[in-house]
Amino acid sequence: MPTILDVHSHVWAYPDHFSDDFRAQGKRAKAGIELDLTVTHAAYRKSCEQTLREASVRTIVFGGKAKLSGLWVDDRYVAAEVAAHPDERIGFLSVDPTQPGWEEELRFGHQELGLQGIKLLPMYAGFYPQETRLDPLWSYATRHRLPVLLHTGTTFVAQAPLDCTLPRHLDPVAARFPEVPIIMAHLGHPYEGEAIVTARKHPNVYCDISALHYRPYQFFHALMLVQEYGVWNKLLFGTDYPFTTVDATIAGLRSLNQMVAGTGLPRLNTDALETLIFRDPLPLLNLK
Ligand SMILES: [Zn+2]
């Protein structure tokens, strides 16, 4: 049976790890309704029910740290979640480089907790990934061969500076630290073009397709850009659970071409879509 790796999934305690302000602003994401971001392993596995008939599923999980936006998940929490399901989960640590002690948290999360990659939230925390204060992080990731996944794309949080999220900021990082596998989350939406041209330049820069399928026309257009630039091999499968699920993401990918049936629009390569779903990116990301 093939394995599917979901490279983008969250673990946290909701609402404990969120500020009241973050929760209130979250209502912008869904027409005034507060999101319920409760996450459990059982619910995640249940949401893969359909997929588990044709593949096994492994998941990269992380929490996230961004003082400015009111999100803070201690890496110990992530490590405990991974330890409870070690065959199904791979854990990433997170740091907020605007806060004191982040270098120690990086070392601790990697060396003491055994977390295998780094998740960053530049816009939510209010920093740029290419700032010189992050050089120790990129050097550490190079030395220890750690992949780094960054949120790139939109937010509903007013105080999170949109400029910090632009995929182009990873271009100088990848040029200076070319060995670090970098994943730009959400294909940088709605800056997909920037994400694609950045990934195209740099051999170790990838994009995940998480949290995109529920805007189907935008997703179709983004993947058509991917196809025309010839970078299908730079995409990784991901969900952004609890915002959506493995089953829904796969169904979304497989239905995109139906949306343009009966038109003269070009079609997405269905073999490339299936390869994306079933690709094993562990070797690309130096993960076991
Ligand atoms: Zn996410």
Boltz pocket constraint, residues with backbone or C-beta under 6 A from the ligand:
constraints:
  - pocket:
      binder: B
      contacts: [[A, 8], [A, 10], [A, 240]]
      max_distance: 6.0
